């Protein structure tokens, strides 16, 4: 497989109608998938090797991004969803991998600006339910 362009990793938010809109202005995006382990090691574990219970840990996804504040439709939607504390459906499209879709909550929304620079923002999202995966 050839290298992929970072700009092709997209983060989209449900507009509230079931239609997804790309979060505008993002320059950097990241998704992390994690699963906790459940250690079942005991005195009778063979060779005292750690044993884990398959499928028992909590799974979660974290999405973050940063970019240029454009004050467009998706910026207004992010602000409104954050201040309302809403959980919305999001899509994360990873090129040549697949699409992850599910409920997320915005856990941080930061704005910053330097005197001679553009206004930028950082946003972080945590999964709030089951995340579906569809291979591309």
Buried (B, 14 or more C-beta within 10 A) or exposed (E): EEEEEEEEBBBBBBBEEEEBBEBBBBEEBBBEEEEEEEEEEEEEEEEEEEEEEEEEBEEBBBBBBBBEBEEEEBBEBBBEBBEEEBBBBBBBBBBEBBBBBBBBBBBEBEEEEEEEEEEBBBBBBBBBEEBEEEEE
